[in-house]
Amino acid sequence: MSGIAENLIIIRERIAAAARRAGRNPGEVRLVAVSKRVGLDQIREAMAAGQTLFGENYLQEAELKVKALGRRVKWHFIGHLQSNKAKLASEFFDCVETVDRLKLGATLDRHLAAVGRRLPVLVQVNVGRESQKSGVLPEDAETLLRGLGELENIEARGLMAMPPLCHDPETSRPYFRELRQLADTLAAKGLFAGSGPVELSMGMSGDFEVAVEEGATLVRVGTALFGERR
């Protein structure tokens, strides 16, 4: 068994344990394997071990990987997306987790119409109110969701956040809780598309267990799976 396969087992066990602690079904949580700056052979190892969902931050890098590895797995875009790069995102990804402005949503919608696709997206929320980070402020998320709801080819399925970087996972808990509470409020107003559960993408290698305890349905884990990137 490869090191990546062993890491996957450990991460999945940790996700399941965190879900059970919170009284949740572990099957409600999906692992996004963050594969930015990870080689094709390592991604293939993860695929061979059963990983079916990968997250990429950089469009040109992701384009090469999707073309090489195909659509046997799902690809989420989890980096900052410029509107002038939306065409590539509309073609290669199964979900864009980082929609933070209506202009980007409208541009994606136009490109999706051209290729006859509908695309699930998440709204990125700047829960830490950090000036250097992307994301809509929590109080502006409703307005953005209402605008996205007018677009024919965009399906806003939930929220995504990256709390301020910290060494203690517990420091992230209030931010995760805030995102979940915001999602509950917005869901009660009928602002998310689809009939399934609202997606909450939150938690990374250092704090994903806390995120699961607070309601994450997607956790984005890279270093704990693939090791430090080159």
Residue pairs with C-beta under 8 A, 6 or more apart in sequence:
2 45
2 48
2 49
3 227
4 42
4 45
4 46
4 49
4 225
4 226
5 45
5 46
5 48
5 49
7 224
7 225
7 226
8 31
8 46
8 49
8 50
8 51
8 225
11 31
11 208
11 221
11 224
11 225
12 31
14 208
14 209
15 26
15 29
15 31
15 208
15 209
15 212
15 219
16 26
17 209
18 208
18 209
18 210
18 212
18 213
19 25
19 26
19 28
19 29
19 212
19 213
20 26
21 213
22 212
22 213
22 214
22 215
24 212
24 215
28 197
28 217
29 212
29 216
29 217
29 218
29 219
30 53
30 217
30 218
30 219
31 51
31 53
31 218
31 219
31 221
32 53
32 54
32 55
32 76
32 78
32 201
32 218
32 219
32 220
32 221
33 43
33 46
33 51
33 53
33 54
33 55
33 221
33 222
33 225
33 226
34 54
34 55
34 56
34 57
34 78
34 204
34 220
34 221
34 222
34 225
34 226
35 42
35 43
35 46
35 54
35 55
35 56
35 65
35 222
35 226
36 55
36 56
36 57
36 58
36 61
36 79
36 222
36 229
37 61
37 229
37 230
38 222
38 226
38 229
40 65
40 68
40 69
42 226
43 54
43 65
43 69
44 69
46 54
46 225
46 226
47 69
47 72
47 73
51 73
52 73
52 74
53 73
53 74
53 76
54 65
54 73
54 74
54 75
54 76
55 75
55 76
55 77
55 78
55 97
55 220
55 222
56 62
56 65
56 75
56 76
56 77
56 78
56 79
56 93
57 77
57 78
57 79
58 79
59 77
59 79
59 81
59 85
59 88
59 89
59 92
62 75
62 77
62 92
62 93
63 88
63 92
65 75
66 75
66 92
74 94
74 95
75 92
75 93
75 94
76 93
76 94
76 95
76 96
76 97
76 218
77 89
77 93
77 95
77 96
77 97
77 98
78 97
78 98
78 160
78 201
78 220
79 98
80 98
80 134
81 89
81 96
81 98
81 99
81 104
83 103
83 104
83 107
86 104
86 107
86 108
86 111
87 111
89 96
89 108
90 108
90 111
90 112
90 115
90 117
90 119
91 111
91 115
93 119
94 119
94 120
95 119
95 120
95 121
95 122
95 157
96 108
96 119
96 121
96 122
97 121
97 122
97 124
97 160
97 201
97 218
98 122
98 124
98 134
98 135
98 160
99 105
99 108
99 121
99 122
99 123
99 124
99 144
99 148
99 154
99 156
100 123
100 124
100 126
100 134
100 135
100 136
100 144
101 136
101 144
102 144
102 147
102 148
105 121
105 144
105 147
105 148
105 151
105 154
106 151
108 119
108 121
108 153
108 154
109 151
109 152
109 153
109 154
112 118
112 119
112 153
112 154
113 152
113 153
117 153
118 153
118 154
118 155
119 153
119 154
119 155
120 155
120 156
120 157
120 193
120 194
120 199
121 148
121 154
121 155
121 156
121 157
122 156
122 157
122 158
122 159
122 160
122 199
122 201
123 136
123 141
123 144
123 145
123 148
123 156
123 158
123 159
123 160
124 134
124 135
124 136
124 159
124 160
124 161
124 162
125 135
125 136
125 137
125 138
125 141
125 159
125 160
125 161
125 179
125 182
126 133
126 134
126 135
126 136
126 137
126 138
126 161
127 135
127 138
127 161
127 163
127 175
127 178
127 179
128 162
128 163
128 164
128 175
129 137
130 164
133 162
135 161
135 162
136 144
138 178
138 182
141 159
141 182
141 186
142 186
142 189
142 191
145 156
145 186
145 191
145 192
146 191
148 154
148 156
149 156
149 191
149 193
154 193
155 193
155 194
156 191
156 192
156 193
157 192
157 193
157 194
157 196
157 198
157 199
158 183
158 192
158 198
158 199
158 200
158 201
158 217
159 179
159 182
159 183
159 186
159 198
159 199
159 200
159 201
160 200
160 201
160 202
160 218
161 175
161 176
161 179
161 201
161 202
162 202
162 204
163 171
163 172
163 175
163 176
163 202
163 207
164 171
164 175
166 172
167 206
169 206
169 207
169 209
169 210
170 210
172 203
172 207
172 210
172 211
173 210
173 213
173 214
175 202
176 202
176 203
176 210
176 211
176 214
176 215
176 216
177 214
179 200
179 202
179 214
180 200
180 214
180 215
183 192
183 198
183 200
183 215
186 192
186 198
187 198
192 198
197 217
198 217
199 217
199 218
200 215
200 216
200 217
200 218
201 216
201 217
201 218
201 219
201 220
202 211
202 214
202 216
202 218
202 219
203 209
203 210
203 211
203 212
203 216
203 219
203 220
203 221
204 219
204 220
204 221
204 222
205 221
205 222
205 223
205 224
205 225
208 216
208 219
208 220
208 221
208 224
211 219
212 219
222 229
223 229
